[in-house]
Amino acid sequence: MSAIGVLLLYATAASSPTSTATPCIGEYVINPIEDSCVPGETDIGNHGDDTVTTVALPFPYTVYDHTFNSINLSSNGNAQFTTTDNVGTNVCLPWLSHNFTIFPYWDDQRTDANPGCSAYPGGTCGIYTSVSGIAPHRILNIEWRAVYNNNTSQQANHELRLYEGQSRFDVIYCTVDQGNTSATAGVQRDNTFVTQYFCNGSGGGATGGQSYIYFPRPCPTPTPPRPTPTPRPRPTPLPRPGSAP
């Protein structure tokens, strides 16, 4: 290829720049709500100590900027979308390297047979789900019927609700005998984007209900870079007739 051809190709590439927008991540805002637990109907089979069970969602659900079709539910009161960690000892958020996780009531809990389970329907602990409403406005109710590992006679009954077509979830505290003294509640996308409601006695109370509503940040329109002008090749002048060689 001639030098002029190379210059023309370079000029064409420089005049068509591409610009990729970066994701604009927002935050969850927590508001108190007046509500009560909706009893779960389907036993997902989570009966144990430090047990995680994967459940297919009845509808796609979006957390921050990612959409998921399944959820990993821990007996310890958290709902993980990308990890399956069964650790029972809670930490204040962020929980490092545990992306896209909701924490309705993260504490060391058990869902196997224990004295405190006798007060639950059928006298059984576990995690139970039900679906309210009609598509495209369904709600997935996830109810923990658990007891505390440090006192298996005390109840830790709480619920997570996921809303179809909305970046919203609710947490309802039915009966949590130890309150927020050794538990964590909130949501996180990664180690940077975190909303915490309480942790180990600090923050809000583990009573009533809270609605977490996601507000994405507005994304600015990317401005494409201006191309650098490429000088055009100048032809070599030809000798005039009668000029000296």
N, C-alpha and C positions, 0 to 999 in steps of 0.2 A: 504494500500500500504506500502511496506517495505521502510526502510530508503534509501536503494540502489536505488529503483524505483524513489523516490522523487528527489534524486541527479541526476539521468539520465534525468528526465524531465527538471530540472533546467538548466542542461548543454546544452540541445537541444535548449531551448529558448534563452540562452545567446549567442549561436553561430549563431543566425539568426537575427541580429539587423535590424531595419527599420529606414530610414531617409527620412524626408519630406522636399522638397525644398521650400523656401519662395519665394513669387513673387518678381520679380525684376522690379520695376516701373521706367520708364524713364520720359523724359520731352518733351514738344512740343517746336519746334523751329519755329519762325515767320519770314517769308520772304515776302517782298513786291512783288506784282504782278500787271501787267497791264491788267485790265479787266473791264467790265461794267456789270450792273445788267441784269439778264435774267428775263423778266417779268413772274410773276406767273400766272397760269391759273385756278387753282382750289381754290375756296374760302372755307377755312376750317371752317368758321362760327365764327371767333373771331372778334366780334364787340362790344367793350365796354371799360370801364375803369377798370384797374386791373383785367383782364380776362385771364384765362389759358384754353387752348384747347388741348386735347390729340389727336395725329395723329398717325395712323399706318404707319410705314416706309415701303417703297416698297422693301427694302432689309435689311438684318441685318447689323447693323452698330456698330463698336467697338470704344469706348472711353477709352483711357488708356488700361486697361486689361480686360474690361467687354464689352460684346456684348448685344445690345438692339434691340427690334423689334418695339418700339413705342417711341414717344417723346412728351413732354409736353411744348407747346409753349405759352409764356406769351406775352400779349400786351405790356409789358414793355421791350421787347427786349432781353429776355433770353430764352434759350432752356434747359429744365431740363429733365433728364432721370429717376430720382428716386423720385423727389419731385414735388409738384404742388403749390409752393408758389407764391402768386399774389402780393407781396409787390412791390411798385413802387419806393421807396427811395433806391437808389443804395449805396453800400459800396465798398471800396477797397477790393480786394481778399486777403484771402479766405472769402467767404460768409459761415459762420460757419454752419456745419451740412447740407450743400446742396451738397451732393456728385454727381459727374458726371454731371456737368452743363457747357454749352457753353454760353458765353456772347458776342454775336455779338455787341450789343449796348444797355446796360442796363441803362435805364433812365425812368423817369416818363412819359409814353406815353399813348395815347388813340387811339383806332381803331374804335370808333363809329363816327357818323356823326358830323362833325365840319367844320368850314370855310376852313381850310387848305386842306381838302379832295377833294375840287373841282378840283385841278390840277392833281389828279390821274385818271387812266383810269376808265371811268364810273362815276367819281366824288365820289368814295367810298373808305373809309379807310378799313383796315382789314389785315389779313395775308393770303397770297396766295402761293400755291406750284405748281411746275411743275417738270417733269422728263426729263432730257436730256440724249442722248446716248442710247446704246443698251446693255443689259445684256451680260456679267458680268462687264460692264464698265459704269454703269449708274451714273448720278449725280442728287441728289435731291436738287432743288432750293427752298428755303424758303424766301419769300419776305415780309417784313413788310412795309405796307403803313400806316404810323401813323402820328400823330401830337403830339406836346408837351402839357402836361397838363397845364404848366404855360403860354403857348401861342398857342392856338389852330389854329392859322393862319399859324404857321410855320411847315414845313415838317420834318419828321424823317423817311426817306426812306432808308432801308438797307436790305442786303440779306446774308443768311447763305447757304453754299453749302456743302453737305455731299457726299463723294465719295464711291461708292460701291467697296468692297474688299480692301480698303485702310484705314489706320489710319490717314486720312488727312481731313481737312475741310478748306474752304475759307470763308472770310468775305469781302463783298463788300459794300462800302459806296456810295450810289447813290446821295441822297441829304439829308444831316443832318445839318439843319440851325444853330444849337447851338454847332456844333463840339463836342469836348471832354470835354467841360467845366464842365458838371455835369453828366457824363456817365462813365461806366466801360466796358472794353472789355478784354476778355481773356478766360481761361478755367481752370477748377479745377477738380481733382479727389476726394479730400477730404480736410481736413484742413491743410494738409502737402504738397501735390503735386499740385502746382499752377503755371500757366504761365499767367502773366498780361501784356496786351499791353498798355493800358492807364487807368487812373482813375482820374476824377475830375481835368482835366487840365494838369496832369503830364503824361509823356510817349509819345507814338507816336500820330500822328494826325489822326483824323477820316476822312481820305481822301483816294481815290483810293481803293486798295484791299490788303489784307494780306492772305497768305497761312500758315496755322498751320499744321506742319508735326510732327508726333510723332516718337520719336526714343527710343525704349525700351533699357534698360540697359542689358548688357550680364549677364546671370545667371551663377554663378560658379557651377561646378559639386559638389554636396554634397559628402563629405567624410564620409562613415559610421564609427561609433565608433568601436574601437577594442573591442571584447568581453573579459571580465575578465575570466581568466582560472578558472575552477572549480576543486578543488582537487578531485581525485578519491578515493573512500573508500578503505582502506587497510584491507585485511582479517585478522581475529584474528588467530594467529598461534596455531596449535594443539599441545598438549603435546606429547613429544617423548616417545616411549615405554621404560619402566623401570625408568622413571623419577618420582620424588616424587610428590604426588598429592598436 
